[in-house]
Amino acid sequence: MNVLKIIAQRFGKALETIGVEPGPYLELIRPSQDAKFGDFQANLAMPLGKKLGKAPRDVAAEIVANLNWNDWFEEPEIAGPGFINLKVKSERLAETLQKAATDERLGVDKTAKPRRVVLDYSAPNVAKPLHVGHIRSTMIGNSLARVHRFLGHDVIADNHLGDWGTQFGMIIYGFRNFLDRAAYDADPVNELARLYRLTRQLVDYRGAKKELPTAETLLDAAKKSVADQAAKVAEAKAAADADGTKEAKDALKKANKERDRLAKLLDAAQEKYDSVVGKIAGVEGNPEIAKLAEGREDIGEAVLAETSKLHHGDEENLALWKEFMPRCIAEVDKIYERLQVQFDETLGESFYNDRLAPLVDRLKQMGVARETDGAIGVFLAGDDVPMLIQKRDGGFLYATTDLATLEYRRDKFAPDAILYVVDFRQSRHFEQLFAAADFIGMGNVELTHVKFGTVLGDDGRPFKTRAGDAVGLKSLLDEAEARALAVLEANDANRPEAERLSDDEKRETARRVGIGALVYADLSQNRESDYVFSYDKMLAMNGNTATYMQYAYARVRSIFARGGVDVEALRKEFADGTRTLVLAAPEERALALELSKFEGALENVLRDYRPNQLTTYLYELANRYSAFFEKCPVLKADDENVKANRLLLCDLTARTIRKGLELLGIQTVERM
Ligand code: ARG
């Protein structure tokens, strides 16, 4: 049940009656910022007045005259230049909430237009440990899956694991050449990750050695052209100073502009050179690694050959891959377990291997794909860079697999939408993929890149360890739990002995609070922004945090425990009409109004795939609850009816918070 929707319907009819196409105008009806102006405010008379050439207040009056309001709302008020203020009748609000409070779905209707949605999220490259960025894709995707389902959509959560790329060539090469058997037996994924990093470093080193002469030449040339241009600027300046003609001044401007352009090129050349030199120094400055590099001039080719052998079904490489996979996956699963994340399908890149060659052939036959520089690319309208689908050496690429995946998903699931929750740095890939989708006949399936920004450290740069690697997700979860545990222990120490949490309870509570804090901190951000990671902020008891929300929930639960209230019996009395909810105090009404907006908040999440619409709502709700709790005694209410009303509001608030958090992938706790 969503009051705003009722209002929109009514306004839609009123607008049609006065001969206006409602369209975008209905977006201008919003919750009021201030209760003084009612519960909702429609700001559409101003633009309409302009359009119709009438005074906005007259337009507002005309709309109101045609508005069917009296069953749901108090008489609408026209304010200021033409705002229409609406206040829901308190009886209707109470009635709505009474239904919600006795309903399993908290009064949230399922959508009238269910869609089938494939959600592509998490999708780590499994040969490497998960890092901080993976919490974003995993948890944004997880919450979108949950909200979709709750609203009655059909979701296929598909984990498109990176289980097949060049990374495996690296690992196989590393395994054959640098394996530390004992380390592998003790902690296989850690050792595989080491092998990956080491091999990668050596490949980059060889690449850098080859690039060095060119990088040097380019840098020298760039320096020289900047110096030459500086001389030209000086000449032009002298000329402009000597004779102030327009031509001379323009020439100077032009010379300056050219200098700036060349300076930028020099910066780029310098950066490239530094990076090449850095890669070389990283190996040559470390005797142990330098020794490994000796005699491996062709390591780059060797790694590609390992990948290619794997992709072409070489038995030995396939056997190694099959040995690594379950271990890598077990490691990833441990994280999913802690995060309570599930998938319906786990169709990694390897699943599509057999489909790639036929797909490329078909695209070639269709004339969509053709040769470019020895490789094969798909040429897209208005794009000068083709999307590569086959390398010169015959290998396939990330994009090839994604195209095959599109086809498979279309045929297997017949979805209305496919949503990719992936780092914004892959925007270009998805733009090209979606453009190419037309060629394989995706019809009008919605394809959306649900992109997200970067997690930053205190210094405002991507969050890295001291050694410069991305921060591992496992260590983040461990630390968040440890910190939550410390807070719980401090709290507990202030409790009488008999009320303390048991060790098990403490551990489980710390898990929920710690991980919940991390997840909430992530989801409460506008997903497209970068944000700075901070344990202290995310675990704060006050403010827009999971901890605050979990605390609000636990507080309500403790009221019920302290009062010895039988909550089932209470709900039943309201369900069977023994009792009727009445909203008297303004804080009761304000809380009730906020509770009635839950469905709208969930719809807002799906409108633009933004879980922070839900965190914002929950924060507002928790604040309304605090205000209510301050002004309206519950257990000490002086009237039995008032007490029952308030208890019901408490119960519905707690359940809404619990459901809201659950839809974000966060668990509540009974005590903390
Ligand atoms: N494995 C990829 C990566 O780690 C993400 C895959 C996202 N999904 C997709 N269908 N491309 O960057």
Residues whose N, C-alpha, C, O or C-beta is under 5 A from the ligand:
A	BS01	LIG	D120 A123 P124 N125 H160 G162 V422
